[in-house]
Amino acid sequence: MKAWIMGVAAIAALAIGAEARASVTVIGGGQAEACSKDAISGKTSPQFERVCTEALETEMLDARDRAGTYVNRGVLKMRRQDWAGATKDFNEAVRLSPTMGEAYVNRGAVSIGEHHYADSLPDLNKGLELGVEEPAKVYYNRGLAYEGMDDMKSAYFDYQKAVELSPDWDAPQKELTRFHVERKE
């Protein structure tokens, strides 16, 4: 039987804001679509959150688009490290659309940002179970969580899965460069 020995050359600090975020595409025009585009494009200013808030207060949105707009506004808040505000939005998204995987994934990312790694796992796993548009981001986040919990083997395999799913994405590849894996007979 062969055992795998895994070590990390230099454990990088898990930087707040390093976690990947999953936005939700909302179409149909109006402020909800603008909010979606802002979240997807990586905006950070509070002015973009106001676009989302205006959409939620003034537009007639079906449950999916309303939940998606909460997710997108939560992503914008998370980028500014407004953990409580982001969590509130993700909780509302889950309430409105309990099958929207992105709401769970982002709630898990907040837990990672707050260094509550074990708390992130149920939400990240639920997001994977429900399905998300970018599962590589979930595996990357879960890798960060496992690493924060000193479970290097699980972190390694999740970073590997993220690379497999999104080979052109640099973040998980960078994490893997810190690992040294040897086979022991």
C-alpha positions, -999 to +999 in steps of 0.1 A: +000+000+000+013+034-009+009+064+013+010+100+002+031+124+022+021+160+018+038+190+031+035+227+024+067+245+017+055+278+031+020+283+043+007+315+029-014+336+051-051+333+041-056+368+031-090+384+038-105+389+004-086+361-012-117+338-013-135+335-046-170+349-049-198+335-070-221+361-085-255+354-101-264+366-136-296+386-137-309+396-171-338+417-184-326+452-181-329+476-152-310+480-120-310+443-112-291+436-143-267+465-137-262+451-101-254+417-116-228+432-140-212+452-112-208+421-090-195+399-119-170+426-130-154+430-095-167+464-084-160+474-048-174+509-042-206+513-021-222+532-050-226+499-067-244+484-037-269+513-040-277+501-076-286+467-061-306+482-033-326+504-058-334+473-078-346+455-047-368+484-036-382+495-070-382+466-095-407+438-099-384+408-097-393+371-096-380+351-067-349+339-085-339+374-097-346+389-063-325+362-046-298+367-072-298+405-066-294+398-028-264+375-037-249+401-059-253+429-034-238+406-007-208+399-030-203+437-033-205+440+005-181+411+010-155+427-012-155+456+013-153+432+042-188+441+054-192+405+067-224+412+087-241+430+058-230+403+033-243+375+055-277+392+059-280+394+021-270+358+016-294+347+043-322+365+025-312+350-008-314+315+008-348+323+023-361+334-011-345+307-032-333+278-010-319+260-041-296+288-052-261+273-046-244+307-050-261+320-019-246+292+002-212+294-014-209+331-007-221+327+029-193+301+032-168+326+018-178+351+045-170+325+071-136+320+055-131+358+055-139+358+092-114+329+097-143+306+108-131+279+085-150+249+099-182+270+098-178+275+061-178+238+051-216+231+055-224+261+032-197+253+007-208+216+005-245+226+002-235+249-027-217+221-045-247+198-038-272+222-053-249+232-082-233+265-091-221+281-123-185+281-112-177+250-091-140+256-093-145+286-070-162+264-044-134+239-044-108+267-041-127+282-012-130+248+004-093+244+000-087+276+018-110+265+046-093+231+049-059+248+049-071+272+077-081+241+097-046+225+090-061+197+069-034+200+042-044+168+024-080+179+018-068+214+009-044+199-017-071+178-033-096+207-035-070+230-051-063+202-075-100+199-083-103+237-088-074+235-114-090+205-131-123+224-135-107+258-144-072+251-158-067+288-168-074+302-133-042+311-116-053+313-079-055+275-073-024+268-093-005+293-071-017+276-040-006+242-053+030+255-059+034+256-021+028+218-017+053+191-019+039+156-024+059+124-021+049+088-025+061+065+003+062+028-003 
